[in-house]
Amino acid sequence: MSIAILYEHPETDELGIKATAQEMGVELIHIPFRLVSITVGNDAFRIRSKAKEYTWVLERVGAVLNRAQSKNRRLYASSIMEALGKPVINSSRVEYICFSKLRTLLEFRRAGVKIPKSVFVPCNSHEFLENMAKIHNEVSIADLLEMELDGTMVIKPDSGTHGRDVRLVKSREALIQLLEDTQPSIINPVGIFAQEFVDKWFYDLRIVVSKERGKPPSCHPLALARAGFKDFRTNTFLGNMVFGVKLPAAVMEAAERCGMAIGGDSAWILALDAMPRVEGSRPADDECIRSDLEKLEPYFDNIKKVKRNPAKMKDFQTWNKRLEEAFDLYKRTEPYERVRRAIEENLEKVKDRVMFHEANSCPEFWEQTRLMTGANLAEHMIKCALSVANSG
């Protein structure tokens, strides 16, 4: 049974999925989802670009891997494919929940998983009357947030990614100024979303959990720890380093509950973001960790240099080998091992205080997660797709 892969532009993740499918002996057929028209009528359905028709693809495939990078396009793609009777990894239900931090947290809460205290005010900071008079809601919104969150808080766009527009607020004056500057956008369509500031030391976690149809959920035993002191946001897009760390059984079980809360009983694959509340439980001195991170910078800079090489799209196999070699050098250093061990020791101490706060339905994986944790998400995606394709 063939499966399809749908995306806007191919990146190394998509090239990795194609290479993995070839290794597994699975036919993988491409569906473009950007400069195409999708025609729907009572007696017709077509997908076509200016040069080629793709309607035939859906006649041959049993399931679709949805790798559109835009959250909006991904939600549209899943809805369209499902309306035509094609199972999608991930489903439109999963995409709808993961689109919003608030919806995700509501599902985590329903599953009994620890989450950071969060406040949503469904009101924009300023609005306009019919006569274009401007109503200012900043003070009232600040009052509502401060009634629930004490002191430092984090303001986030509800649908944002990569740490964009995530702001740390430490005073009422700064909060009101931030609210004055906030505008509704594609990543923050309505209202204001805020969370308590969690003391997570210098790292957070990206945890992979998946489920094939007819099987129980499975959490990968190693997580990607994103670490550094550059910013309170430990996202790697902000320059932080990565480590592969072993997860305590309790955290794995909580991750599986998160996955089931979002994906239900079918097939899905998710990357969950979690942060442990440290509260003083630190097995190493901050300065020792900073020193080791500084020693690792030349090795990680080499990794970033390989990742930026434009040749990766022309000669993927050669580039991939160089990336694996660069990561191997990085992981074999003594500073890497010391930092990794410090994270694991800390995680074991605070395993009952790990809070889940976001779920990613289309995670990037080939350039970091795969090489740091051994989790090739491409293999999981294809197995998930085959499990729903073969079920019919």
VENGI-V244176 format. One record per pair of residues at least 24 apart in sequence whose C-alpha atoms are under 6 Angstrom apart, sorted by the first residue. I is the first residue (numbers start at 1). GAP is how many residues later the second one is. Records with the same first field share a line. If there is no record, write none. Layout:
I = GAP + GAP
This chain:
2 = 25 + 59
3 = 25 + 58 + 59 + 60 + 61
4 = 24 + 25 + 26 + 60
5 = 25 + 59 + 60
6 = 24 + 25 + 26 + 60 + 61
7 = 25 + 26 + 60 + 61
8 = 24 + 25 + 26 + 60
13 = 353
17 = 361
62 = 327
63 = 24 + 25 + 322 + 326
64 = 24
65 = 24
89 = 179
90 = 178
94 = 168 + 169
98 = 261
99 = 60
100 = 58 + 59
101 = 57
107 = 154
108 = 150
114 = 241
115 = 240 + 241 + 242
117 = 78 + 79
118 = 76 + 77
119 = 74 + 75
120 = 72 + 73
121 = 70 + 71
122 = 69
123 = 68
124 = 67
125 = 54
138 = 38 + 41
152 = 45
153 = 42 + 43 + 44
154 = 40 + 41 + 43
155 = 38 + 39
156 = 37
157 = 30 + 31
158 = 30
159 = 28 + 29
160 = 27
199 = 78 + 79
200 = 76 + 77 + 78
202 = 25 + 26 + 27
203 = 24
204 = 71
205 = 68 + 69
206 = 66 + 67
207 = 64 + 65
208 = 62 + 63
209 = 61
210 = 58 + 59
211 = 56 + 57
212 = 55 + 172 + 175
213 = 53 + 54 + 174
217 = 39
219 = 33
221 = 25 + 26
222 = 24 + 25 + 151
244 = 128 + 129
267 = 117
270 = 90 + 91
271 = 88 + 89
272 = 86 + 87
273 = 83 + 84 + 85
274 = 81 + 82 + 83
275 = 79 + 80
276 = 77 + 78 + 79
277 = 76
282 = 64
292 = 43
299 = 31
